[in-house]
Amino acid sequence: MKFKIDENLPVEISEMLIDADYNSKTVNDQKLQGSKDSAIIEICKSEQRVLITCRS
């Protein structure tokens, strides 16, 4: 399973997933900070990733 961790979460979440043998990237890894949610969702779809985010 592949994950993308949103910029509003600690990067350690991605590191924990990688340590557990999951494929994980952060929004920051891919220089997508500040991108609209709709753009990030489309990228996740194209990469077949599950977006993990926090709504406040």
C-alpha positions as CSV (number, residue, x, y, z in Angstrom):
1,M,0.0,0.0,0.0
2,K,1.3,3.5,-0.8
3,F,0.7,6.6,1.3
4,K,1.1,10.4,1.0
5,I,1.4,12.3,4.2
6,D,-0.1,15.8,4.1
7,E,2.0,18.9,5.1
8,N,-0.1,19.4,8.3
9,L,1.2,16.2,9.8
10,P,4.6,15.4,11.3
11,V,7.1,13.8,8.8
12,E,7.7,11.1,11.4
13,I,4.5,9.5,10.3
14,S,6.0,8.8,6.9
15,E,9.2,7.5,8.5
16,M,7.2,5.1,10.7
17,L,5.3,3.8,7.6
18,I,8.6,3.4,5.7
19,D,10.1,1.5,8.8
20,A,7.0,-0.8,8.6
21,D,7.9,-1.5,4.9
22,Y,5.2,0.7,3.4
23,N,5.8,3.1,0.5
24,S,5.3,6.6,1.9
25,K,6.0,10.1,0.6
26,T,5.2,13.4,2.1
27,V,3.7,16.4,0.4
28,N,7.0,18.2,1.4
29,D,9.1,15.4,-0.2
30,Q,7.5,16.2,-3.5
31,K,7.6,20.0,-3.2
32,L,3.8,20.3,-3.1
33,Q,3.5,22.5,0.0
34,G,0.7,25.0,-0.4
35,S,-0.9,23.1,-3.3
36,K,-4.7,23.1,-3.4
37,D,-6.3,20.0,-1.8
38,S,-7.9,19.1,-5.2
39,A,-4.4,19.1,-6.9
40,I,-3.0,16.8,-4.1
41,I,-5.9,14.5,-4.4
42,E,-5.4,14.2,-8.2
43,I,-1.7,13.4,-7.7
44,C,-2.6,10.8,-5.1
45,K,-5.0,9.2,-7.6
46,S,-2.4,9.1,-10.3
47,E,0.2,7.6,-7.9
48,Q,-2.4,5.3,-6.4
49,R,-1.6,6.6,-2.9
50,V,-3.8,7.0,0.2
51,L,-3.7,10.5,1.5
52,I,-3.3,10.9,5.2
53,T,-4.3,14.3,6.5
54,C,-5.6,16.0,9.6
55,R,-8.6,18.3,9.5
56,S,-8.6,21.0,12.1
